[in-house]
């Protein structure tokens, strides 16, 4: 991932330094396990534990010759350890190190993403409670429908990111699996105790069965979970971008005093954060397809997945981390305009109450078809002339013959739409 979107903490996970440090830890733990089995002398184990080290640049130089990253790593480690290095990597194959190390890194990364989602939910909860009963226009198909509150909109976001959190937690469980089973996964040259010991020390579960690799449906699940969370980020970034449009202007992203919106138009305040989030979500969805393609490998293994994962796993985790931190910032600092929300709500001259009028008429004995026709006729006239919808209803003798003014007061009361807000908030844990 380019530095522009790479957070320091999550970026460190995907450095060569952290990768090789994890490889080395796995190799040392395997030697510890084999020592317990009497396969590695204690004196040699101590030399391995105290002398083991590596140099990234040296590994790169060796790899340029041998064209094999794990062999280059082992060669460099042996240069530090000396003769005792003959016990390092005993009975293992490269994928034992690669896949188990990748699982460790993916767990490290998703733990950051889980924390990010929790931060987003906390920021959203603050806004939901603050604007719990702030009326605004609900829209379907982009057209005014019926009133909601901005708090309800934010409560919906809070609920969605609760599912995002659950997806990440499930993906963590799926990927937190290691393997040290040797060539083609049969444990022919490596006691299963070694696998269990190493995985326990790393906080992983040993795979119940593996080939020479961990099966890639696990990794596809992980990347798909990230893409789904990214889709939720996109959904709300798009929502906020629409609400910031000049014609709507019910909220907007924070705009710094020295920030500039356009090189040509000094008045511009653009929703650039939301646009960036929507863009990065496309990257995640593309990476999801690549992860799916990695599931079908030849027999007990091939490495067609490797080149893909070197790109999509770091990039996806880094991108989503950036997206979630930016979304947290957007929500925390957003500017909300309740007066504008009310202006937009009143823009359609009371048409937002049309369903209430329809239901009232059916309660008074009109058939649904007749009531719908009557209400729609007045609604279309209100649309075309700008006349207040209530005045048109009050001027219709066929309607007023069966209802009383107090009935109209009830159906044109905005609060009718908010009677279940408290229940909804409780249902989503707010």
C-alpha positions in Angstrom: 0.0 0.0 0.0 1.2 3.5 -0.7 2.4 5.6 2.3 -0.5 8.0 1.8 -3.0 5.5 3.3 -0.7 3.5 5.5 -1.1 3.9 9.3 2.1 3.4 11.3 0.7 0.7 13.6 -0.8 -1.5 10.9 1.9 -0.8 8.4 4.5 -2.1 10.8 2.8 -5.5 10.8 3.5 -5.9 7.1 7.2 -4.9 7.1 9.9 -7.4 6.2 11.3 -6.9 9.7 8.1 -8.1 11.4 7.6 -10.9 8.9 11.1 -12.3 9.4 10.8 -11.8 13.2 7.7 -13.9 13.2 9.4 -16.6 11.0 12.2 -16.7 13.5 9.9 -17.0 16.4 8.2 -20.0 14.8 11.5 -21.7 14.1 12.7 -21.2 17.7 9.4 -22.4 19.1 9.6 -25.5 16.9 13.1 -26.2 18.3 11.7 -25.8 21.8 9.0 -28.3 21.1 11.5 -30.8 19.6 13.8 -30.3 22.6 10.9 -31.5 24.8 10.7 -34.5 22.6 14.4 -35.2 23.0 15.1 -34.3 19.3 17.2 -31.1 20.0 19.9 -31.1 22.6 19.4 -28.5 25.3 22.8 -26.9 24.6 22.0 -26.5 21.0 18.5 -25.1 21.8 20.1 -22.4 24.1 22.5 -21.4 21.3 19.6 -21.2 18.9 17.6 -19.1 21.4 20.4 -16.7 22.2 22.2 -16.4 18.8 19.4 -16.4 16.3 19.0 -13.2 14.3 18.7 -12.0 10.8 19.5 -9.1 8.5 16.9 -8.1 6.0 19.4 -6.7 3.5 21.5 -9.9 3.8 18.4 -12.0 3.2 17.6 -10.0 0.1 21.1 -10.6 -1.3 20.9 -14.3 -0.7 17.4 -14.5 -2.2 18.7 -12.8 -5.3 21.0 -15.8 -5.8 18.8 -18.8 -4.6 15.4 -17.4 -5.7 13.7 -18.8 -2.5 12.8 -16.5 0.4 12.6 -19.1 3.1 16.0 -20.7 2.1 17.5 -17.2 2.1 16.2 -16.6 5.5 17.4 -19.9 6.9 20.8 -19.4 5.4 21.1 -16.0 7.1 19.9 -17.3 10.4 22.5 -20.1 10.2 25.2 -17.5 9.8 24.4 -16.2 13.3 23.7 -19.5 15.0 26.5 -21.7 13.7 26.5 -25.5 13.8 23.4 -25.7 16.0 21.4 -24.4 13.0 21.2 -27.9 11.7 18.2 -28.4 14.1 16.4 -25.3 12.7 13.6 -26.1 10.3 13.9 -29.9 11.0 11.0 -31.8 9.4 9.3 -28.5 8.3 8.5 -27.2 4.9 8.4 -23.6 3.8 4.6 -23.3 4.0 4.7 -24.3 7.6 6.5 -21.1 8.3 4.8 -19.0 5.7 1.2 -19.9 6.4 1.6 -19.9 10.2 3.4 -16.5 10.1 0.8 -15.1 7.8 -1.9 -16.2 10.2 -0.1 -14.4 13.0 0.1 -11.2 10.9 -3.5 -11.4 9.8 -4.6 -11.8 13.4 -2.5 -8.8 14.4 -4.0 -6.7 11.6 -7.6 -7.7 12.3 -7.3 -6.9 16.0 -6.5 -3.3 14.9 -9.5 -3.3 12.6 -11.8 -4.6 15.3 -10.6 -1.8 17.5 -11.3 0.7 14.7 -14.8 -0.6 14.2 -15.5 -0.2 17.9 -14.2 3.4 17.7 -16.5 4.1 14.8 -19.5 2.7 16.7 -18.7 4.8 19.7 -18.6 8.0 17.6 -21.8 7.1 15.9 -23.5 6.4 19.2 -22.7 9.9 20.4 -24.3 11.4 17.3 -27.3 9.1 17.5 -28.1 10.1 21.1 -27.5 13.8 20.4 -29.9 13.9 17.4 -32.3 11.2 18.7 -35.4 13.4 18.1 -34.1 15.8 15.4 -36.6 15.6 12.6 -35.5 15.2 9.0 -36.8 13.9 5.7 -36.8 10.2 5.0 -36.2 9.5 1.4 -37.0 6.5 -0.8 -35.7 6.4 -4.4 -34.1 9.8 -3.6 -37.6 11.3 -3.2 -39.2 12.7 -0.1 -41.1 9.9 1.7 -42.0 10.3 5.4 -40.2 11.9 8.4 -37.5 10.2 10.4 -34.9 11.6 12.8 -31.3 12.0 12.2 -30.8 10.0 15.4 -32.6 7.1 13.8 -30.3 7.3 10.8 -27.3 7.2 13.0 -28.8 4.4 15.1 -29.1 2.4 11.8 -25.4 3.0 11.2 -24.6 1.9 14.7 -26.5 -1.3 14.2 -24.8 -2.0 10.8 -21.3 -1.6 12.3 -22.3 -4.0 15.0 -22.7 -6.6 12.2 -19.4 -5.4 10.8 -17.8 -6.1 14.2 -19.3 -9.6 14.3 -17.9 -10.3 10.8 -14.4 -9.3 11.7 -14.5 -11.4 14.9 -15.7 -14.4 12.9 -13.0 -13.8 10.3 -10.4 -13.7 13.1 -11.5 -17.0 14.4 -11.3 -18.5 10.9 -7.8 -17.3 10.2 -6.3 -17.8 13.7 -5.1 -21.2 12.6 -1.5 -22.5 12.2 0.1 -25.6 10.7 3.4 -27.4 11.1 2.7 -30.6 9.3 5.6 -30.9 6.9 5.5 -31.8 3.2 2.0 -32.5 2.0 0.7 -32.2 5.5 1.1 -35.8 6.8 3.4 -35.1 9.8 5.6 -37.9 8.4 8.8 -36.1 9.6 7.4 -34.0 12.4 5.5 -35.0 15.6 2.1 -33.3 15.8 3.1 -32.2 19.3 5.4 -29.6 17.6 2.5 -28.1 15.8 0.3 -28.0 18.9 3.1 -26.4 21.0 4.0 -23.7 18.5 0.4 -22.8 17.7 -0.5 -22.6 21.4 2.5 -20.2 22.0 1.4 -18.1 19.1 -2.3 -17.9 20.2 -3.4 -20.0 17.2 -5.3 -23.2 16.8 -3.6 -26.1 15.1 -5.3 -27.0 11.8 -7.3 -30.2 12.2 -6.0 -31.2 8.8 -3.9 -29.5 6.2 -2.2 -30.3 3.0 1.2 -28.6 2.5 -0.7 -25.3 3.2 -3.7 -24.0 5.0 -6.8 -24.1 2.8 -7.5 -20.7 1.1 -11.2 -20.6 1.9 -10.0 -19.2 5.2 -8.2 -16.3 3.6 -11.1 -15.7 1.2 -13.4 -15.5 4.2 -11.1 -13.0 5.8 -10.8 -10.7 2.8 -14.5 -11.0 2.1 -15.2 -9.8 5.7 -13.0 -6.8 5.1 -14.7 -6.1 1.8 -18.1 -6.3 3.5 -17.0 -3.9 6.2 -15.7 -1.6 3.5 -19.0 -1.8 1.7 -20.7 -0.5 4.9 -18.2 2.3 5.0 -19.0 3.1 1.4 -22.7 2.9 2.2 -22.5 5.6 4.9 -19.9 7.7 3.0 -22.3 7.8 0.1 -25.2 8.7 2.5 -23.2 11.6 3.9 -22.1 12.8 0.5 -25.8 13.0 -0.6 -26.7 14.9 2.6 -23.9 17.4 1.9 -25.1 18.3 -1.6 -25.9 22.0 -1.9 -29.6 21.3 -2.6 -29.9 19.2 0.5 -27.1 20.6 2.9 -28.3 18.8 6.0 -24.8 18.0 7.2 -21.3 18.3 5.9 -17.8 17.1 6.6 -15.6 19.3 8.8 -13.8 21.9 6.8 -10.6 23.4 8.3 -10.0 27.1 8.4 -7.0 26.7 6.1 -8.5 23.9 4.0 -9.0 24.5 0.3 -11.8 22.8 -1.8 -10.9 23.7 -5.3 -7.9 25.2 -7.2 -10.3 27.2 -9.3 -13.4 27.9 -7.2 -12.6 29.4 -3.7 -16.2 28.8 -2.4 -16.0 25.0 -2.7 -16.3 22.7 0.3 -16.3 19.2 -1.2 -17.0 15.8 0.6 -13.5 14.6 -0.2 -13.3 12.2 2.7 -16.5 10.4 1.8 -15.4 10.2 -1.8 -12.1 8.7 -0.8 -13.8 6.1 1.3 -16.1 5.1 -1.5 -13.1 4.8 -3.8 -11.1 2.6 -1.4 -14.1 0.3 -0.9 -13.8 -0.5 -4.6 -10.2 -1.7 -4.0 -11.4 -4.0 -1.2 -14.1 -5.5 -3.4 -11.6 -6.1 -6.2 -9.3 -7.8 -3.7 -12.1 -10.0 -2.6 -12.4 -11.5 -6.1 -8.7 -12.2 -6.1 -9.0 -14.0 -2.8 -11.8 -16.1 -4.2 -9.6 -17.1 -7.1 -6.9 -18.3 -4.7 -9.2 -21.0 -3.2 -8.7 -23.4 -6.2 -5.1 -24.7 -6.0 -3.5 -27.8 -7.5 -3.6 -31.0 -5.4 -1.7 -30.6 -2.0 -0.4 -27.1 -3.0 0.9 -24.7 -5.6 2.0 -21.1 -5.1 -0.3 -19.3 -7.5 -1.9 -17.8 -4.4 1.4 -16.4 -2.9 2.0 -13.5 -5.3 -1.7 -12.4 -4.9 -1.6 -12.6 -1.1 1.6 -10.6 -0.9 -0.4 -7.7 -2.3 -4.1 -8.1 -1.3 -3.7 -9.0 2.4 -1.5 -6.1 3.4 -3.3 -3.7 1.1 -6.8 -4.7 2.2 -6.0 -4.5 5.9 -4.1 -1.2 5.6 -6.9 0.3 3.4 -9.7 -0.7 5.7 -7.7 0.6 8.7 -7.4 4.0 7.0 -11.0 4.0 6.0 -12.3 3.2 9.5 -10.1 5.9 11.1 -11.2 8.4 8.5 -14.9 7.5 9.0 -14.4 7.9 12.8 -13.0 11.3 12.2 -15.8 12.2 9.7 -18.5 11.2 12.1 -16.9 12.8 15.2 -16.4 16.2 13.5 -19.4 16.4 11.1 -21.5 19.5 11.1 -25.2 18.8 11.4 -27.9 21.4 10.4 -31.3 20.7 12.1 -32.9 23.9 10.8 -32.1 22.9 7.2 -33.5 19.4 7.9 -36.8 21.0 9.0 -36.8 23.3 6.0 -36.4 20.4 3.6 -39.1 18.5 5.5 -41.5 21.3 5.0 -40.5 21.8 1.4 -43.3 19.6 0.1 -46.1 21.4 1.9 -47.2 18.6 4.2 -47.2 15.8 1.6 -45.2 13.8 4.1 -48.5 13.1 5.9 -50.3 11.6 3.0 -50.2 8.0 4.4 -51.7 9.2 7.7 -54.5 10.9 5.8 -55.0 7.7 3.7 -55.2 5.5 6.9 -57.6 8.0 8.5 -60.0 7.9 5.6 -60.1 4.1 5.6 -60.7 4.2 9.3 -63.7 6.4 8.6 -65.3 3.9 6.2 -63.8 4.8 2.8 -62.5 1.9 0.7 -58.8 1.8 0.3 -59.1 2.4 -3.5 -61.4 5.4 -3.0 -59.3 6.9 -0.2 -56.1 6.4 -2.2 -57.6 8.2 -5.2 -58.8 11.1 -3.2 -55.5 11.6 -1.4 -53.4 11.2 -4.5 -55.5 13.8 -6.3 -54.9 16.4 -3.7 -51.2 15.4 -3.4 -50.6 15.9 -7.1 -52.3 19.3 -6.9 -50.1 20.2 -4.0 -47.0 19.1 -6.0 -48.0 21.2 -9.0 -49.3 24.3 -7.3 -47.4 24.5 -4.1 -50.6 24.7 -2.1 -50.5 23.3 1.4 -51.7 19.7 1.4 -53.8 20.2 4.5 -55.7 23.1 3.0 -56.7 21.0 0.0 -57.9 18.3 2.3 -59.9 20.8 4.4 -61.5 22.2 1.2 -62.7 18.8 0.1 -66.4 18.4 1.3 -66.4 14.7 0.6 -63.6 14.2 3.0 -64.6 16.7 5.6 -68.1 15.2 5.7 -66.7 12.3 7.6 -63.9 13.7 9.6 -63.4 16.4 12.2 -60.7 19.1 12.5 -59.2 17.4 15.5 -58.7 14.3 13.3 -56.6 16.4 11.0 -54.6 17.8 13.9 -53.7 14.2 14.8 -52.7 13.0 11.3 -50.7 16.2 10.6 -48.7 15.9 13.8 -45.0 15.2 13.1 -44.6 13.4 16.4 -46.7 10.5 15.1 -43.7 9.3 13.2 -41.4 9.3 16.2 -43.5 7.4 18.8 -41.2 4.3 18.5 -37.9 6.0 18.6 -37.1 5.0 22.2 -38.0 1.4 21.5 -35.8 1.3 18.4 -32.9 2.8 20.3 -33.2 0.2 23.0 -33.4 -2.6 20.4 -30.0 -1.5 18.9 -28.4 -1.1 22.3 -28.4 2.7 22.5 
